[in-house]
Amino acid sequence: MEIGVRPELCEANGVCVGLAPGVFELDEDEQLQIRRPIPDEKVERVTKAVQLCPKGALFIAGNDPESES
C-alpha cells in the first residue's frame, strides 16, 4: 500500500496521526510525514485515515482523483 498527501490541502489537523500513529506524524513545522512501508497490521487504520481526512489531503496511490495519469 502506498499513501500520498497533497501538502497544499493538508491543514495538520492530526486526524490521521490519531488513527494510525507510527505511520503518520507531524514534524516540528506541522508538515505531515508518512513512514514507509506501511505495515500490514496498519493497513485498515491507514485506509480509515484516508477516508476521514477532513480536507481530503490523503490518497491511496493509484486512486488520486487529482492525478493527471
mmCIF file of the N, C-alpha and C atoms, coordinates in Angstrom:
data_MODEL
# 
_entry.id   MODEL 
# 
loop_
_atom_site.group_PDB 
_atom_site.id 
_atom_site.type_symbol 
_atom_site.label_atom_id 
_atom_site.label_alt_id 
_atom_site.label_comp_id 
_atom_site.label_asym_id 
_atom_site.label_entity_id 
_atom_site.label_seq_id 
_atom_site.pdbx_PDB_ins_code 
_atom_site.Cartn_x 
_atom_site.Cartn_y 
_atom_site.Cartn_z 
_atom_site.occupancy 
_atom_site.B_iso_or_equiv 
_atom_site.pdbx_formal_charge 
_atom_site.auth_seq_id 
_atom_site.auth_comp_id 
_atom_site.auth_asym_id 
_atom_site.auth_atom_id 
_atom_site.pdbx_PDB_model_num 
ATOM 1   N N  . MET A 1 1  ? 0.845   -1.174 0.000   1.00 0.00 ? 1  MET A N  1 
ATOM 2   C CA . MET A 1 1  ? 0.000   0.000  0.000   1.00 0.00 ? 1  MET A CA 1 
ATOM 3   C C  . MET A 1 1  ? 0.891   1.237  0.000   1.00 0.00 ? 1  MET A C  1 
ATOM 4   N N  . GLU A 1 2  ? 0.588   2.152  -0.885  1.00 0.00 ? 2  GLU A N  1 
ATOM 5   C CA . GLU A 1 2  ? 1.299   3.435  -0.937  1.00 0.00 ? 2  GLU A CA 1 
ATOM 6   C C  . GLU A 1 2  ? 0.305   4.554  -0.676  1.00 0.00 ? 2  GLU A C  1 
ATOM 7   N N  . ILE A 1 3  ? 0.671   5.447  0.201   1.00 0.00 ? 3  ILE A N  1 
ATOM 8   C CA . ILE A 1 3  ? -0.162  6.586  0.571   1.00 0.00 ? 3  ILE A CA 1 
ATOM 9   C C  . ILE A 1 3  ? 0.526   7.859  0.109   1.00 0.00 ? 3  ILE A C  1 
ATOM 10  N N  . GLY A 1 4  ? -0.274  8.791  -0.364  1.00 0.00 ? 4  GLY A N  1 
ATOM 11  C CA . GLY A 1 4  ? 0.258   10.086 -0.748  1.00 0.00 ? 4  GLY A CA 1 
ATOM 12  C C  . GLY A 1 4  ? -0.483  11.193 -0.020  1.00 0.00 ? 4  GLY A C  1 
ATOM 13  N N  . VAL A 1 5  ? 0.121   12.362 -0.014  1.00 0.00 ? 5  VAL A N  1 
ATOM 14  C CA . VAL A 1 5  ? -0.505  13.534 0.605   1.00 0.00 ? 5  VAL A CA 1 
ATOM 15  C C  . VAL A 1 5  ? -0.371  14.712 -0.345  1.00 0.00 ? 5  VAL A C  1 
ATOM 16  N N  . ARG A 1 6  ? -1.438  15.472 -0.451  1.00 0.00 ? 6  ARG A N  1 
ATOM 17  C CA . ARG A 1 6  ? -1.398  16.723 -1.202  1.00 0.00 ? 6  ARG A CA 1 
ATOM 18  C C  . ARG A 1 6  ? -1.133  17.827 -0.166  1.00 0.00 ? 6  ARG A C  1 
ATOM 19  N N  . PRO A 1 7  ? 0.144   18.259 -0.042  1.00 0.00 ? 7  PRO A N  1 
ATOM 20  C CA . PRO A 1 7  ? 0.508   19.206 1.023   1.00 0.00 ? 7  PRO A CA 1 
ATOM 21  C C  . PRO A 1 7  ? -0.270  20.514 0.968   1.00 0.00 ? 7  PRO A C  1 
ATOM 22  N N  . GLU A 1 8  ? -0.700  20.905 -0.215  1.00 0.00 ? 8  GLU A N  1 
ATOM 23  C CA . GLU A 1 8  ? -1.441  22.166 -0.324  1.00 0.00 ? 8  GLU A CA 1 
ATOM 24  C C  . GLU A 1 8  ? -2.821  22.081 0.332   1.00 0.00 ? 8  GLU A C  1 
ATOM 25  N N  . LEU A 1 9  ? -3.317  20.862 0.554   1.00 0.00 ? 9  LEU A N  1 
ATOM 26  C CA . LEU A 1 9  ? -4.612  20.676 1.215   1.00 0.00 ? 9  LEU A CA 1 
ATOM 27  C C  . LEU A 1 9  ? -4.486  20.361 2.700   1.00 0.00 ? 9  LEU A C  1 
ATOM 28  N N  . CYS A 1 10 ? -3.354  19.810 3.095   1.00 0.00 ? 10 CYS A N  1 
ATOM 29  C CA . CYS A 1 10 ? -3.173  19.361 4.477   1.00 0.00 ? 10 CYS A CA 1 
ATOM 30  C C  . CYS A 1 10 ? -3.116  20.561 5.423   1.00 0.00 ? 10 CYS A C  1 
ATOM 31  N N  . GLU A 1 11 ? -3.986  20.533 6.446   1.00 0.00 ? 11 GLU A N  1 
ATOM 32  C CA . GLU A 1 11 ? -4.010  21.597 7.453   1.00 0.00 ? 11 GLU A CA 1 
ATOM 33  C C  . GLU A 1 11 ? -3.467  21.128 8.796   1.00 0.00 ? 11 GLU A C  1 
ATOM 34  N N  . ALA A 1 12 ? -2.841  19.968 8.822   1.00 0.00 ? 12 ALA A N  1 
ATOM 35  C CA . ALA A 1 12 ? -2.233  19.421 10.041  1.00 0.00 ? 12 ALA A CA 1 
ATOM 36  C C  . ALA A 1 12 ? -3.248  19.256 11.164  1.00 0.00 ? 12 ALA A C  1 
ATOM 37  N N  . ASN A 1 13 ? -4.458  18.809 10.811  1.00 0.00 ? 13 ASN A N  1 
ATOM 38  C CA . ASN A 1 13 ? -5.487  18.557 11.820  1.00 0.00 ? 13 ASN A CA 1 
ATOM 39  C C  . ASN A 1 13 ? -5.123  17.385 12.718  1.00 0.00 ? 13 ASN A C  1 
ATOM 40  N N  . GLY A 1 14 ? -4.337  16.454 12.212  1.00 0.00 ? 14 GLY A N  1 
ATOM 41  C CA . GLY A 1 14 ? -3.864  15.336 13.018  1.00 0.00 ? 14 GLY A CA 1 
ATOM 42  C C  . GLY A 1 14 ? -4.815  14.165 13.135  1.00 0.00 ? 14 GLY A C  1 
ATOM 43  N N  . VAL A 1 15 ? -5.904  14.167 12.370  1.00 0.00 ? 15 VAL A N  1 
ATOM 44  C CA . VAL A 1 15 ? -6.829  13.029 12.404  1.00 0.00 ? 15 VAL A CA 1 
ATOM 45  C C  . VAL A 1 15 ? -6.087  11.753 12.033  1.00 0.00 ? 15 VAL A C  1 
ATOM 46  N N  . CYS A 1 16 ? -5.275  11.814 11.002  1.00 0.00 ? 16 CYS A N  1 
ATOM 47  C CA . CYS A 1 16 ? -4.524  10.639 10.549  1.00 0.00 ? 16 CYS A CA 1 
ATOM 48  C C  . CYS A 1 16 ? -3.539  10.170 11.616  1.00 0.00 ? 16 CYS A C  1 
ATOM 49  N N  . VAL A 1 17 ? -2.917  11.117 12.302  1.00 0.00 ? 17 VAL A N  1 
ATOM 50  C CA . VAL A 1 17 ? -1.958  10.776 13.357  1.00 0.00 ? 17 VAL A CA 1 
ATOM 51  C C  . VAL A 1 17 ? -2.671  10.028 14.479  1.00 0.00 ? 17 VAL A C  1 
ATOM 52  N N  . GLY A 1 18 ? -3.871  10.470 14.814  1.00 0.00 ? 18 GLY A N  1 
ATOM 53  C CA . GLY A 1 18 ? -4.640  9.810  15.858  1.00 0.00 ? 18 GLY A CA 1 
ATOM 54  C C  . GLY A 1 18 ? -5.097  8.418  15.473  1.00 0.00 ? 18 GLY A C  1 
ATOM 55  N N  . LEU A 1 19 ? -5.421  8.233  14.189  1.00 0.00 ? 19 LEU A N  1 
ATOM 56  C CA . LEU A 1 19 ? -5.907  6.935  13.722  1.00 0.00 ? 19 LEU A CA 1 
ATOM 57  C C  . LEU A 1 19 ? -4.787  5.938  13.469  1.00 0.00 ? 19 LEU A C  1 
ATOM 58  N N  . ALA A 1 20 ? -3.658  6.410  12.998  1.00 0.00 ? 20 ALA A N  1 
ATOM 59  C CA . ALA A 1 20 ? -2.556  5.499  12.659  1.00 0.00 ? 20 ALA A CA 1 
ATOM 60  C C  . ALA A 1 20 ? -1.222  6.076  13.126  1.00 0.00 ? 20 ALA A C  1 
ATOM 61  N N  . PRO A 1 21 ? -1.060  6.203  14.451  1.00 0.00 ? 21 PRO A N  1 
ATOM 62  C CA . PRO A 1 21 ? 0.228   6.689  14.946  1.00 0.00 ? 21 PRO A CA 1 
ATOM 63  C C  . PRO A 1 21 ? 1.329   5.710  14.568  1.00 0.00 ? 21 PRO A C  1 
ATOM 64  N N  . GLY A 1 22 ? 2.486   6.241  14.313  1.00 0.00 ? 22 GLY A N  1 
ATOM 65  C CA . GLY A 1 22 ? 3.587   5.392  13.876  1.00 0.00 ? 22 GLY A CA 1 
ATOM 66  C C  . GLY A 1 22 ? 3.682   5.315  12.364  1.00 0.00 ? 22 GLY A C  1 
ATOM 67  N N  . VAL A 1 23 ? 2.580   5.624  11.691  1.00 0.00 ? 23 VAL A N  1 
ATOM 68  C CA . VAL A 1 23 ? 2.596   5.723  10.228  1.00 0.00 ? 23 VAL A CA 1 
ATOM 69  C C  . VAL A 1 23 ? 2.591   7.198  9.850   1.00 0.00 ? 23 VAL A C  1 
ATOM 70  N N  . PHE A 1 24 ? 1.672   7.945  10.457  1.00 0.00 ? 24 PHE A N  1 
ATOM 71  C CA . PHE A 1 24 ? 1.577   9.381  10.210  1.00 0.00 ? 24 PHE A CA 1 
ATOM 72  C C  . PHE A 1 24 ? 2.130   10.124 11.419  1.00 0.00 ? 24 PHE A C  1 
ATOM 73  N N  . GLU A 1 25 ? 2.874   11.178 11.164  1.00 0.00 ? 25 GLU A N  1 
ATOM 74  C CA . GLU A 1 25 ? 3.298   12.067 12.246  1.00 0.00 ? 25 GLU A CA 1 
ATOM 75  C C  . GLU A 1 25 ? 3.477   13.467 11.677  1.00 0.00 ? 25 GLU A C  1 
ATOM 76  N N  . LEU A 1 26 ? 3.303   14.449 12.547  1.00 0.00 ? 26 LEU A N  1 
ATOM 77  C CA . LEU A 1 26 ? 3.525   15.840 12.175  1.00 0.00 ? 26 LEU A CA 1 
ATOM 78  C C  . LEU A 1 26 ? 4.883   16.253 12.715  1.00 0.00 ? 26 LEU A C  1 
ATOM 79  N N  . ASP A 1 27 ? 5.709   16.826 11.841  1.00 0.00 ? 27 ASP A N  1 
ATOM 80  C CA . ASP A 1 27 ? 7.029   17.259 12.295  1.00 0.00 ? 27 ASP A CA 1 
ATOM 81  C C  . ASP A 1 27 ? 6.917   18.605 13.011  1.00 0.00 ? 27 ASP A C  1 
ATOM 82  N N  . GLU A 1 28 ? 8.047   19.160 13.417  1.00 0.00 ? 28 GLU A N  1 
ATOM 83  C CA . GLU A 1 28 ? 8.043   20.405 14.185  1.00 0.00 ? 28 GLU A CA 1 
ATOM 84  C C  . GLU A 1 28 ? 7.468   21.583 13.406  1.00 0.00 ? 28 GLU A C  1 
ATOM 85  N N  . ASP A 1 29 ? 7.432   21.480 12.081  1.00 0.00 ? 29 ASP A N  1 
ATOM 86  C CA . ASP A 1 29 ? 6.841   22.523 11.241  1.00 0.00 ? 29 ASP A CA 1 
ATOM 87  C C  . ASP A 1 29 ? 5.403   22.200 10.864  1.00 0.00 ? 29 ASP A C  1 
ATOM 88  N N  . GLU A 1 30 ? 4.832   21.192 11.517  1.00 0.00 ? 30 GLU A N  1 
ATOM 89  C CA . GLU A 1 30 ? 3.477   20.710 11.254  1.00 0.00 ? 30 GLU A CA 1 
ATOM 90  C C  . GLU A 1 30 ? 3.298   20.238 9.814   1.00 0.00 ? 30 GLU A C  1 
ATOM 91  N N  . GLN A 1 31 ? 4.348   19.672 9.257   1.00 0.00 ? 31 GLN A N  1 
ATOM 92  C CA . GLN A 1 31 ? 4.280   19.036 7.947   1.00 0.00 ? 31 GLN A CA 1 
ATOM 93  C C  . GLN A 1 31 ? 4.068   17.546 8.172   1.00 0.00 ? 31 GLN A C  1 
ATOM 94  N N  . LEU A 1 32 ? 3.148   16.967 7.426   1.00 0.00 ? 32 LEU A N  1 
ATOM 95  C CA . LEU A 1 32 ? 2.852   15.551 7.597   1.00 0.00 ? 32 LEU A CA 1 
ATOM 96  C C  . LEU A 1 32 ? 3.980   14.693 7.046   1.00 0.00 ? 32 LEU A C  1 
ATOM 97  N N  . GLN A 1 33 ? 4.402   13.740 7.844   1.00 0.00 ? 33 GLN A N  1 
ATOM 98  C CA . GLN A 1 33 ? 5.402   12.750 7.442   1.00 0.00 ? 33 GLN A CA 1 
ATOM 99  C C  . GLN A 1 33 ? 4.715   11.383 7.436   1.00 0.00 ? 33 GLN A C  1 
ATOM 100 N N  . ILE A 1 34 ? 4.976   10.608 6.408   1.00 0.00 ? 34 ILE A N  1 
ATOM 101 C CA . ILE A 1 34 ? 4.405   9.269  6.295   1.00 0.00 ? 34 ILE A CA 1 
ATOM 102 C C  . ILE A 1 34 ? 5.553   8.277  6.330   1.00 0.00 ? 34 ILE A C  1 
ATOM 103 N N  . ARG A 1 35 ? 5.513   7.385  7.303   1.00 0.00 ? 35 ARG A N  1 
ATOM 104 C CA . ARG A 1 35 ? 6.557   6.357  7.409   1.00 0.00 ? 35 ARG A CA 1 
ATOM 105 C C  . ARG A 1 35 ? 6.216   5.202  6.480   1.00 0.00 ? 35 ARG A C  1 
ATOM 106 N N  . ARG A 1 36 ? 7.196   4.817  5.705   1.00 0.00 ? 36 ARG A N  1 
ATOM 107 C CA . ARG A 1 36 ? 7.016   3.726  4.749   1.00 0.00 ? 36 ARG A CA 1 
ATOM 108 C C  . ARG A 1 36 ? 8.037   2.650  5.013   1.00 0.00 ? 36 ARG A C  1 
ATOM 109 N N  . PRO A 1 37 ? 7.748   1.419  4.688   1.00 0.00 ? 37 PRO A N  1 
ATOM 110 C CA . PRO A 1 37 ? 6.493   0.902  4.132   1.00 0.00 ? 37 PRO A CA 1 
ATOM 111 C C  . PRO A 1 37 ? 5.411   0.835  5.208   1.00 0.00 ? 37 PRO A C  1 
ATOM 112 N N  . ILE A 1 38 ? 4.168   0.796  4.763   1.00 0.00 ? 38 ILE A N  1 
ATOM 113 C CA . ILE A 1 38 ? 3.034   0.689  5.680   1.00 0.00 ? 38 ILE A CA 1 
ATOM 114 C C  . ILE A 1 38 ? 2.959   -0.758 6.170   1.00 0.00 ? 38 ILE A C  1 
ATOM 115 N N  . PRO A 1 39 ? 3.041   -0.985 7.475   1.00 0.00 ? 39 PRO A N  1 
ATOM 116 C CA . PRO A 1 39 ? 2.942   -2.357 7.988   1.00 0.00 ? 39 PRO A CA 1 
ATOM 117 C C  . PRO A 1 39 ? 1.559   -2.946 7.711   1.00 0.00 ? 39 PRO A C  1 
ATOM 118 N N  . ASP A 1 40 ? 1.511   -4.222 7.391   1.00 0.00 ? 40 ASP A N  1 
ATOM 119 C CA . ASP A 1 40 ? 0.246   -4.887 7.082   1.00 0.00 ? 40 ASP A CA 1 
ATOM 120 C C  . ASP A 1 40 ? -0.792  -4.684 8.175   1.00 0.00 ? 40 ASP A C  1 
ATOM 121 N N  . GLU A 1 41 ? -0.354  -4.708 9.420   1.00 0.00 ? 41 GLU A N  1 
ATOM 122 C CA . GLU A 1 41 ? -1.306  -4.585 10.529  1.00 0.00 ? 41 GLU A CA 1 
ATOM 123 C C  . GLU A 1 41 ? -1.878  -3.173 10.667  1.00 0.00 ? 41 GLU A C  1 
ATOM 124 N N  . LYS A 1 42 ? -1.346  -2.210 9.924   1.00 0.00 ? 42 LYS A N  1 
ATOM 125 C CA . LYS A 1 42 ? -1.832  -0.824 9.981   1.00 0.00 ? 42 LYS A CA 1 
ATOM 126 C C  . LYS A 1 42 ? -2.687  -0.444 8.766   1.00 0.00 ? 42 LYS A C  1 
ATOM 127 N N  . VAL A 1 43 ? -2.803  -1.335 7.787   1.00 0.00 ? 43 VAL A N  1 
ATOM 128 C CA . VAL A 1 43 ? -3.496  -1.000 6.535   1.00 0.00 ? 43 VAL A CA 1 
ATOM 129 C C  . VAL A 1 43 ? -4.933  -0.545 6.786   1.00 0.00 ? 43 VAL A C  1 
ATOM 130 N N  . GLU A 1 44 ? -5.654  -1.241 7.642   1.00 0.00 ? 44 GLU A N  1 
ATOM 131 C CA . GLU A 1 44 ? -7.050  -0.878 7.898   1.00 0.00 ? 44 GLU A CA 1 
ATOM 132 C C  . GLU A 1 44 ? -7.157  0.521  8.513   1.00 0.00 ? 44 GLU A C  1 
ATOM 133 N N  . ARG A 1 45 ? -6.294  0.823  9.470   1.00 0.00 ? 45 ARG A N  1 
ATOM 134 C CA . ARG A 1 45 ? -6.333  2.132  10.128  1.00 0.00 ? 45 ARG A CA 1 
ATOM 135 C C  . ARG A 1 45 ? -5.874  3.249  9.177   1.00 0.00 ? 45 ARG A C  1 
ATOM 136 N N  . VAL A 1 46 ? -4.899  2.948  8.330   1.00 0.00 ? 46 VAL A N  1 
ATOM 137 C CA . VAL A 1 46 ? -4.431  3.936  7.354   1.00 0.00 ? 46 VAL A CA 1 
ATOM 138 C C  . VAL A 1 46 ? -5.536  4.223  6.340   1.00 0.00 ? 46 VAL A C  1 
ATOM 139 N N  . THR A 1 47 ? -6.221  3.183  5.893   1.00 0.00 ? 47 THR A N  1 
ATOM 140 C CA . THR A 1 47 ? -7.335  3.363  4.960   1.00 0.00 ? 47 THR A CA 1 
ATOM 141 C C  . THR A 1 47 ? -8.415  4.236  5.589   1.00 0.00 ? 47 THR A C  1 
ATOM 142 N N  . LYS A 1 48 ? -8.711  4.009  6.852   1.00 0.00 ? 48 LYS A N  1 
ATOM 143 C CA . LYS A 1 48 ? -9.700  4.813  7.580   1.00 0.00 ? 48 LYS A CA 1 
ATOM 144 C C  . LYS A 1 48 ? -9.234  6.265  7.667   1.00 0.00 ? 48 LYS A C  1 
ATOM 145 N N  . ALA A 1 49 ? -7.945  6.476  7.905   1.00 0.00 ? 49 ALA A N  1 
ATOM 146 C CA . ALA A 1 49 ? -7.399  7.832  7.974   1.00 0.00 ? 49 ALA A CA 1 
ATOM 147 C C  . ALA A 1 49 ? -7.567  8.560  6.642   1.00 0.00 ? 49 ALA A C  1 
ATOM 148 N N  . VAL A 1 50 ? -7.346  7.848  5.541   1.00 0.00 ? 50 VAL A N  1 
ATOM 149 C CA . VAL A 1 50 ? -7.538  8.441  4.214   1.00 0.00 ? 50 VAL A CA 1 
ATOM 150 C C  . VAL A 1 50 ? -8.998  8.859  4.055   1.00 0.00 ? 50 VAL A C  1 
ATOM 151 N N  . GLN A 1 51 ? -9.908  7.987  4.439   1.00 0.00 ? 51 GLN A N  1 
ATOM 152 C CA . GLN A 1 51 ? -11.341 8.258  4.295   1.00 0.00 ? 51 GLN A CA 1 
ATOM 153 C C  . GLN A 1 51 ? -11.806 9.418  5.173   1.00 0.00 ? 51 GLN A C  1 
ATOM 154 N N  . LEU A 1 52 ? -11.212 9.561  6.356   1.00 0.00 ? 52 LEU A N  1 
ATOM 155 C CA . LEU A 1 52 ? -11.681 10.551 7.325   1.00 0.00 ? 52 LEU A CA 1 
ATOM 156 C C  . LEU A 1 52 ? -10.901 11.864 7.328   1.00 0.00 ? 52 LEU A C  1 
ATOM 157 N N  . CYS A 1 53 ? -9.893  11.985 6.475   1.00 0.00 ? 53 CYS A N  1 
ATOM 158 C CA . CYS A 1 53 ? -9.132  13.238 6.421   1.00 0.00 ? 53 CYS A CA 1 
ATOM 159 C C  . CYS A 1 53 ? -10.105 14.390 6.126   1.00 0.00 ? 53 CYS A C  1 
ATOM 160 N N  . PRO A 1 54 ? -10.201 15.371 7.037   1.00 0.00 ? 54 PRO A N  1 
ATOM 161 C CA . PRO A 1 54 ? -11.195 16.431 6.863   1.00 0.00 ? 54 PRO A CA 1 
ATOM 162 C C  . PRO A 1 54 ? -10.988 17.292 5.616   1.00 0.00 ? 54 PRO A C  1 
ATOM 163 N N  . LYS A 1 55 ? -9.782  17.355 5.110   1.00 0.00 ? 55 LYS A N  1 
ATOM 164 C CA . LYS A 1 55 ? -9.508  18.162 3.917   1.00 0.00 ? 55 LYS A CA 1 
ATOM 165 C C  . LYS A 1 55 ? -9.318  17.318 2.659   1.00 0.00 ? 55 LYS A C  1 
ATOM 166 N N  . GLY A 1 56 ? -9.392  16.000 2.785   1.00 0.00 ? 56 GLY A N  1 
ATOM 167 C CA . GLY A 1 56 ? -9.189  15.134 1.623   1.00 0.00 ? 56 GLY A CA 1 
ATOM 168 C C  . GLY A 1 56 ? -7.769  15.200 1.096   1.00 0.00 ? 56 GLY A C  1 
ATOM 169 N N  . ALA A 1 57 ? -6.815  15.457 1.981   1.00 0.00 ? 57 ALA A N  1 
ATOM 170 C CA . ALA A 1 57 ? -5.421  15.627 1.563   1.00 0.00 ? 57 ALA A CA 1 
ATOM 171 C C  . ALA A 1 57 ? -4.699  14.305 1.331   1.00 0.00 ? 57 ALA A C  1 
ATOM 172 N N  . LEU A 1 58 ? -5.206  13.222 1.906   1.00 0.00 ? 58 LEU A N  1 
ATOM 173 C CA . LEU A 1 58 ? -4.558  11.914 1.766   1.00 0.00 ? 58 LEU A CA 1 
ATOM 174 C C  . LEU A 1 58 ? -5.204  11.116 0.649   1.00 0.00 ? 58 LEU A C  1 
ATOM 175 N N  . PHE A 1 59 ? -4.402  10.297 0.002   1.00 0.00 ? 59 PHE A N  1 
ATOM 176 C CA . PHE A 1 59 ? -4.942  9.405  -1.017  1.00 0.00 ? 59 PHE A CA 1 
ATOM 177 C C  . PHE A 1 59 ? -4.111  8.141  -1.076  1.00 0.00 ? 59 PHE A C  1 
ATOM 178 N N  . ILE A 1 60 ? -4.753  7.087  -1.541  1.00 0.00 ? 60 ILE A N  1 
ATOM 179 C CA . ILE A 1 60 ? -4.059  5.825  -1.788  1.00 0.00 ? 60 ILE A CA 1 
ATOM 180 C C  . ILE A 1 60 ? -3.525  5.899  -3.202  1.00 0.00 ? 60 ILE A C  1 
ATOM 181 N N  . ALA A 1 61 ? -2.234  5.654  -3.369  1.00 0.00 ? 61 ALA A N  1 
ATOM 182 C CA . ALA A 1 61 ? -1.595  5.763  -4.688  1.00 0.00 ? 61 ALA A CA 1 
ATOM 183 C C  . ALA A 1 61 ? -2.383  4.957  -5.707  1.00 0.00 ? 61 ALA A C  1 
ATOM 184 N N  . GLY A 1 62 ? -2.590  5.564  -6.851  1.00 0.00 ? 62 GLY A N  1 
ATOM 185 C CA . GLY A 1 62 ? -3.386  4.945  -7.897  1.00 0.00 ? 62 GLY A CA 1 
ATOM 186 C C  . GLY A 1 62 ? -4.847  5.346  -7.816  1.00 0.00 ? 62 GLY A C  1 
ATOM 187 N N  . ASN A 1 63 ? -5.238  5.984  -6.697  1.00 0.00 ? 63 ASN A N  1 
ATOM 188 C CA . ASN A 1 63 ? -6.622  6.412  -6.505  1.00 0.00 ? 63 ASN A CA 1 
ATOM 189 C C  . ASN A 1 63 ? -6.734  7.919  -6.319  1.00 0.00 ? 63 ASN A C  1 
ATOM 190 N N  . ASP A 1 64 ? -5.722  8.675  -6.730  1.00 0.00 ? 64 ASP A N  1 
ATOM 191 C CA . ASP A 1 64 ? -5.742  10.128 -6.556  1.00 0.00 ? 64 ASP A CA 1 
ATOM 192 C C  . ASP A 1 64 ? -6.618  10.745 -7.638  1.00 0.00 ? 64 ASP A C  1 
ATOM 193 N N  . PRO A 1 65 ? -7.780  11.287 -7.262  1.00 0.00 ? 65 PRO A N  1 
ATOM 194 C CA . PRO A 1 65 ? -8.673  11.861 -8.268  1.00 0.00 ? 65 PRO A CA 1 
ATOM 195 C C  . PRO A 1 65 ? -8.099  13.085 -8.958  1.00 0.00 ? 65 PRO A C  1 
ATOM 196 N N  . GLU A 1 66 ? -7.058  13.690 -8.385  1.00 0.00 ? 66 GLU A N  1 
ATOM 197 C CA . GLU A 1 66 ? -6.465  14.879 -8.989  1.00 0.00 ? 66 GLU A CA 1 
ATOM 198 C C  . GLU A 1 66 ? -5.254  14.566 -9.856  1.00 0.00 ? 66 GLU A C  1 
ATOM 199 N N  . SER A 1 67 ? -4.869  13.285 -9.936  1.00 0.00 ? 67 SER A N  1 
ATOM 200 C CA . SER A 1 67 ? -3.688  12.959 -10.740 1.00 0.00 ? 67 SER A CA 1 
ATOM 201 C C  . SER A 1 67 ? -4.036  13.068 -12.215 1.00 0.00 ? 67 SER A C  1 
ATOM 202 N N  . GLU A 1 68 ? -3.023  13.345 -12.995 1.00 0.00 ? 68 GLU A N  1 
ATOM 203 C CA . GLU A 1 68 ? -3.235  13.534 -14.422 1.00 0.00 ? 68 GLU A CA 1 
ATOM 204 C C  . GLU A 1 68 ? -3.029  12.261 -15.206 1.00 0.00 ? 68 GLU A C  1 
ATOM 205 N N  . SER A 1 69 ? -2.625  11.171 -14.550 1.00 0.00 ? 69 SER A N  1 
ATOM 206 C CA . SER A 1 69 ? -2.357  9.937  -15.285 1.00 0.00 ? 69 SER A CA 1 
ATOM 207 C C  . SER A 1 69 ? -3.593  9.114  -15.471 1.00 0.00 ? 69 SER A C  1 
# 
